[in-house]
Amino acid sequence: KITNNKPKSAGTNLYQELDLAIDEYLEHQDISYINKAREIATDIDTKYGDKYGVDLVSYYQTISNSQKKNLLIYRKKFVELSNQPSGDNYEHRLKESEKLKSNFFSLGNTLETYKINTLIAKLHVKLLKYKIAEIVINDGLNFADKHNYLFLKGHFLLWQAKNLSELSDFSLAESVFKETIKIGEVLKIEELLISPGMTLAAIYLKNDDNKKALKTVEQVLNNYSLSNIEHTISLLQIGGVSAFNLKLYNLSEGYFHDAITLSKKHSNSYALIMSYTFYGVTLAQAQRFEKAEEAFEKAKEETKKIQEEASRLNVSSITLGYQAKAKLLAGQFTKAIELYKETLAIIDKLEITNTLEAGQIQEGLAIALEKIGREDEAKQHITIAKHYQELAASKEERANCLLSFMPNICNTTR
């Protein structure tokens, strides 16, 4: 168990050193900094065969002094938008990113226009706009391959894989994540190593391969310097669920304790909501219903802090769905019905397309209705559930047994 896990300081890679040298050049307009940037870019090309740095420096050697001031502002804005916490303000960040993209493009900075597109792709995925994300990603990959920009290719592949995993194409997502990790290992970029590892662990968990999920969590936590606190918390959450499934209950509790503690320490509402929610799922499965209810209510209270409606509704649907399941397990059928219906209303509003989860919620609602004698209503929802389940089967959508929105007998320790 990793107790009180804290991110270790990560060393800078060559691409970070390149960015620092370019920023210094733009700020001080001292030619020694662009010469340093050129040396780093040449080193990148020699070591990795990546022309990204060489071409970026070539661009900055051609700009006027008036352009330097604006470009420094734009580059700092990009860093600011990239480093904002997950879970909120995606629409605002997307609008700001699109503006920034136009600014770079107007100055003929094609490379950093595409670099911003990696962020835009991420934001489309977070906003559940998967088709738009796919268009941005495919364009970025074509550009990166055409010019042999390995740095850009790695980041577009990262979000291609995450987009595929959101669409439940787990086999292809796993393949793309592994390709991303290979690039990360070559370029020594932490984001291309840890983020894929984290999502791979989530994929293994979703596919009920709890041993592989836990092993992946432990490998990433123990072998990498975790400078991104959100990655750390997500890994702890996955570790908590997979350890519970493997009947390692003390380990599971420890992971959730650490996830909640870190989320509070860093005032990350989204991470805290999900930590409480997943902890509540395990507590309900263990029939510790009062403690589970406390966890769900804390998650709901924290959800009020999420400003953006789509983000707030999305996390609410997850918490409410699992709270409904807990009420069903506890025999509180009327309350379960209320919560399931509230969850479905949110899903309809968001137009969420995960048919497996929709089918689980419909079946959970049918079970609760049947328990209080509303059999005609129950049959209607069972019919809808079966339709969704057939669609999910055709798309090979899967879910971890414990993380189903309806009660299951989860005895596997796979």
HELIX and SHEET records of a PDB file:
HELIX    1   1 LEU A   14  HIS A   28  1                                  15    
HELIX    2   2 ILE A   31  TYR A   48  1                                  18    
HELIX    3   3 TYR A   52  TYR A   60  1                                   9    
HELIX    4   4 ASN A   65  SER A   82  1                                  18    
HELIX    5   5 TYR A   90  SER A  106  1                                  17    
HELIX    6   6 THR A  110  LYS A  126  1                                  17    
HELIX    7   7 TYR A  130  HIS A  147  1                                  18    
HELIX    8   8 LEU A  150  GLU A  166  1                                  17    
HELIX    9   9 PHE A  170  LEU A  187  1                                  18    
HELIX   10  10 GLU A  191  LYS A  206  1                                  16    
HELIX   11  11 ASN A  210  ASN A  223  1                                  14    
HELIX   12  12 ILE A  229  ASN A  245  1                                  17    
HELIX   13  13 TYR A  249  LYS A  265  1                                  17    
HELIX   14  14 SER A  269  GLN A  285  1                                  17    
HELIX   15  15 PHE A  289  THR A  303  1                                  15    
HELIX   16  16 GLU A  309  LEU A  329  1                                  21    
HELIX   17  17 PHE A  333  LEU A  350  1                                  18    
HELIX   18  18 THR A  355  LYS A  371  1                                  17    
HELIX   19  19 GLU A  375  SER A  394  1                                  20    
END                                                                             
